[in-house]
C-alpha cells in the first residue's frame, strides 16, 4: 500500500513538472515574429473607380420646327465645325423670304418716289421764290398792287411747306425700307435655321430621329462630343480623398484595354460629394489618350498623392483599434514584446499605414499578427514576407 502511494505521488510530481515545463515552453519561450523594415521612395496612391466621359458633349437640335427632309451623318461619324448635319422642309419659309424680298422692293420704290417728290418740291419752291422776288420789286415801284405781292409771298411759303412734307415722306419711306430689310433678314435667318450645322469639330455619339419625322423646336437630333475633351470621372472614397489635389499624376486603366496604362493628371475635383455612397468625384485628363474613346466605359484610376522618401509601413491587419488616425501595434524592444499606441499618416493602396509618431526609440513594429503575442514576452525577430 505504501509503495503504491509513493508511486502515485511520484507520478503526480512528474506530471506537474512536465506541465510546468510545457507551460513555460509555450508561454515564456521566445516567440518568432516578423518586423517592419524601413522603405524608401514609396509611392502613395489613391484608388478610384469611374467611367470615361467628355467635358464637351452636346445634344443639338433645330431652333424651329418642321419635317426632317435630310440626315447627312450617323452615329460614329466625325464632323467638322460648320458641316451640314440635317435639313428641314423649307417651302413655307422660302415663301416668307420671297414675300419679305418683295416688301423690300416696294419700300425701295416708295423711297424713290419720295426722293422725286422732294426734287419737285425744291424746283417749285425755287420758281416761286424767283417770282416773289420780281413781285416785291414791282410793288416797291408801285407797278403792281400790294395784294399781288402778298399772294406771291404766300405761294413761296406754301412751296416751302410742301418741300418739308416731301422731305418728311423721304424719312418715313427710308424707315419703312429699313423695317422691310430687317424683316427680310429675320426671315432669311429663320430659313437658315432650317439647316443644322455642327457647332464644333466633333464625333456623333447618337442620332435620335429618322428622316421624315416632324420635329419641334429644341428636340434633340444628334448628340455630339468633342473627342479632344475626353477625360475620366473617378469616384474616390471620402476617407481617402483628403489628400487628392489638382495637378497630381494619375494612372488610368480601361476595362477594354486592361494591359495598357494611360498617364494623366487631376484636372477637377467635385465641390459636392455623393451623399449616399460617400464618394468624391475627381476628373482625370489623360496625357496620352487611346485612339478611340467610348463614353461610359469603366476605368480604374490610381492617383499618386505623395512619394515617401523614407517610411515605416505597417500592414493594417497588424493594427488594433485603428480609427483612421491612430491605433495600437506590437513592438519588439530589448528583446521583449510590448503594445504601444502610435499615430499614422498616409495609407498605401495595399492597406499599409505610415507610422508618423509614437514608436519608442529602438522599437521594431511586428508586421503580422502571430499567436501568442503578450505583454513582456520574449521575442525573436525573423525576416518578414517580401513585398
C-alpha angles and dihedrals in degrees: 000000000000092000091053091050092050091049091050093049091047091051091050091050092050091048091050091050092049091047092049091048091048092048091049091047093050099042107027104033114104109272119220112236133172116229136204118262126211112260130199134215094008114176116221112210133185118213125222135173120211149126140269112260139164126238092213112046122145138187102212132192143155125294089220134042128243142114118303112242101172140023109190101183139035140203114305095022120131114229134190126227109277095017115143111251103171143351136214131214105279107181095104094046092045088057090053090051091051090050091050091049090053090050090053090051091049091049090050091052091049090051091051090051090050091050090052090051090054091051091050093047091051091051092050090048092051092049093049092046090055092047091048091051091055092045093051091050091051094048089055088058090045090241093129134025124269090241091061091051091049091052090052090053090048090053089055092052092049091049090050090052091048089052090052090051091049091050090050089051088054090054091048093048090048091052091048090051091050089050091050091048091050090050089050091051089050093051091044090051091050089050089052088051087066086073118071115211132185110262092206142359102291152147119246106242097181142353111218104189142033132232113279095035116132105230130194129222110290097010108147112250100170138009111221131188133190104233090203090067097056114139140157123255108209128187113217125191109254090229089063100032098079094088096046112111138171115277097025116140120251141184121222124198118188123213091231092050104037094160095056128076120203118205121222145141139242108269104168137013118202114245090211124055127212104267094202103043094030092228134138122225116233125181119212122198114205122229091204113023127195114264092246123041122204114195115228095021112147116251135184116219130196116188119198104222098170146359112220110213090199125003142169105215121194121194109245089232088066093056123086125201094013111175099177093273110043142008144158126273135181114249131192109221124168089349096304135097124247132166115229136176115243137181119239132208126181124016118214124221090253090061100259122141126219112232107226105170144341098068112130116238111272093011121136119207119233107237100200135037107251128188113255100034109155138156113278096004117144114253136197116206118229132181113278127226114288116248 
